[in-house]
Amino acid sequence: MSYSPQPQERHRSEGLATHGARALGAVALIGVVTAVMWVLEIADYVVGGRLDAFGIQPHDVNDLPDIFTAPFMHGGFGHLIGNTVPFVILGFLAAARGIAKFLAAGLVIIVVGGLGVWFTSSANTLGSSILIFGFFGYLLGRGLFERHLLDLAIAAAVVLLYGGLIFGVLPSDPGISWQGHLFGMIGGVLASWLLRRRRQPEPAAEGY
């Protein structure tokens, strides 16, 4: 006896397969980026910290391209170790709903966060905190703007896990770039708004 799945069952199965593929893609992408950051820090150690020059040097026009390299560089292994776990967790949650949107969001975060640091900071700045705070803002904004049950659940989980990050946008330790935190988060919220799903307007009712 043969069995033909009902359309609803087929749709559910395809949906699970899509989510599974996205999750695997997110794991692979975040794993590769994390590995790259570790390789860069090892290379930086070997060359005596010379790669730190690829951080953001505020107000230097010639240094503007470094806004794209700074989020992947770190000021030592302690800095990198402290950033690795939140980067992996928040990055995975941000990427699991779609790699294309994640890459677009990452670009917005890097540009907004990097320019914010370039304009307002006074010291060479580097580290994935721009991305971490950006992912935090992106996940919260996605829950707010998408209003999808899963996005709301992810936003709530992020608040429970990393709600304390919000205090990182305030000036505190002079050795920590609160500007990178603040503008990274702003970039994440902006990205969630720019990349939100546009809802189709309801068709107007016809009168008789």
KAWONOR-V628448 format. One line per field, one symbol per residue. phi: phi as a letter, one per 30 degrees, with the letter a starting at -180 (. if undefined). psi: psi as a letter, one per 40 degrees, with the letter a starting at -180 (. if undefined). burial: # if it has 24 or more other C-alpha atoms within 12 Angstrom, else .. A space follows every 50 residues. Layout:
phi = ???
psi = ???
burial = ???
This chain:
phi = .cbcddedddddddddddddddddddedddddddddddddddddddciid ddddddceicedceedddcedccbcjddddddcdddddddddddddckdd dddddddddddddddddedcdbbebakdeedddddeddddddddddhced dddddddddddbedeedddcdbdddcddddddddddddddddddcddddd ddddddcb
psi = hihhiiddddddddddddddddddddddddddddddddddddddddefed eeeeahhiehdeeddededdeeiifiddddddeddddddddddddeehdd dddddddddddddddddddeieihhiieddddddddddddddddddfidd dddddddddddfdeddeeeihcheehgdddddddddddddddddeihhhh ihhihhi.
burial = .....................#..###.##..##..##.##..#...... ########....##.###########...#..##.##############. ###################.#..#######################.... #..##..#...#..##.##......##################.##.... ........
